[in-house]
Amino acid sequence: MKVLALAAAVTMLVGGAATTATTAAAAAPTAAQCVTKWRVTGKKVAVRMPEGNAPVASPASPVVRYLHRGDVVTSCVEAIARTQSGPAYRKCGRGGHVWRIVRGGQVPATCLKRA
C-alpha cells in the first residue's frame, strides 16, 4: 500500500514538473535576438568583406560600404585576426586585432564604441 502511494506521489511530481518545463520552454523565445548597438567613432569607416575563404577581413579586403561618425550598427559577433607580431590593423588612431561583424561585412572594433 505504501509503495502504491509513493509511486502515485512520484508520478504527480514528475508529471507536474514536466508540465512546468514544457510551459517554460514554450514561453522562451526560439532564437536570441541581437540587440547590441555600437556607435561609429571614426570619421569615415569602411565595412570590408573578407576575400576568398578568409574568416577575418584585412585592411586590404574589398570595401562594401562606408559608415560615418555617429552611425549606429548592430553587432553581437566579433572576429579575431591573428598575426605573428603587432596589430592586425591600424585604424581610427589605434591598432587592434578585433573586427566587429556587422551587416554587409566587418568593421575594425577600434572605430566603434558601445551605444
C-alpha positions in Angstrom: 0.0 0.0 0.0 2.8 2.4 0.9 4.6 1.6 -2.4 1.5 2.5 -4.4 1.1 5.8 -2.6 4.8 6.6 -3.1 4.5 5.7 -6.8 1.4 7.9 -7.2 3.2 10.8 -5.4 6.3 10.5 -7.7 4.1 10.3 -10.8 2.3 13.5 -9.7 5.6 15.3 -9.0 7.3 14.2 -12.2 4.1 15.0 -14.3 3.8 18.4 -12.7 7.5 19.2 -13.4 7.2 18.1 -17.0 4.1 20.3 -17.4 6.0 23.3 -15.9 9.1 22.6 -18.1 7.1 22.5 -21.3 5.2 25.7 -20.3 8.6 27.4 -19.7 10.0 26.1 -22.9 7.0 27.3 -24.9 7.3 30.8 -23.3 11.1 31.1 -24.1 12.0 32.7 -27.5 13.2 30.3 -30.1 16.2 32.3 -31.2 18.1 35.0 -29.3 17.9 38.4 -30.9 21.0 40.5 -31.3 20.4 43.9 -29.7 23.9 45.1 -29.0 24.3 48.5 -30.6 27.6 50.2 -31.5 28.3 53.8 -32.4 30.9 54.7 -35.0 33.6 56.9 -33.7 35.8 57.3 -36.8 35.2 60.0 -39.4 34.6 57.5 -42.3 34.9 53.8 -41.6 35.0 51.1 -44.3 32.9 48.0 -44.0 35.1 45.2 -45.5 34.2 41.8 -46.8 37.0 39.1 -46.3 38.5 37.8 -49.5 38.1 34.2 -50.6 37.6 31.8 -47.7 39.3 34.1 -45.2 37.3 34.2 -41.9 38.6 37.7 -41.0 38.9 40.8 -43.1 42.2 42.7 -43.5 43.0 46.3 -44.4 43.4 45.2 -48.0 40.0 43.5 -48.2 37.4 45.0 -50.6 35.2 47.8 -49.3 31.5 47.0 -49.3 30.2 50.3 -48.0 31.1 53.1 -45.6 29.9 54.1 -42.1 30.2 57.7 -40.9 30.7 59.1 -37.4 27.6 58.8 -35.3 26.0 55.9 -37.2 24.7 53.1 -35.0 25.1 49.5 -36.1 24.1 46.2 -34.5 26.8 43.6 -33.8 26.9 40.6 -31.4 29.8 38.7 -33.0 33.5 39.6 -33.4 36.3 38.1 -35.4 39.8 38.0 -34.1 42.7 38.5 -36.5 45.8 36.6 -35.6 49.3 37.9 -36.6 52.9 36.9 -35.9 53.5 40.2 -34.1 52.0 43.6 -33.8 48.4 44.7 -34.5 46.5 43.3 -37.5 45.3 46.8 -38.5 45.8 50.4 -37.5 42.5 52.3 -37.9 40.9 55.3 -36.1 44.1 56.2 -34.3 44.7 52.8 -32.7 46.0 49.3 -33.6 43.9 46.2 -33.0 43.1 42.6 -33.7 39.3 42.6 -33.3 36.8 43.1 -36.1 33.1 43.5 -35.3 30.8 41.7 -37.8 28.0 44.0 -39.0 25.5 43.8 -41.8 27.5 43.5 -45.1 30.9 42.8 -43.7 33.4 43.6 -40.9 34.5 46.8 -39.2 37.6 47.4 -37.0 36.5 47.4 -33.3 38.7 50.4 -32.6 36.3 52.5 -34.6 33.3 51.6 -32.6 32.1 52.1 -29.0 29.0 50.8 -27.2 26.0 52.9 -27.9 
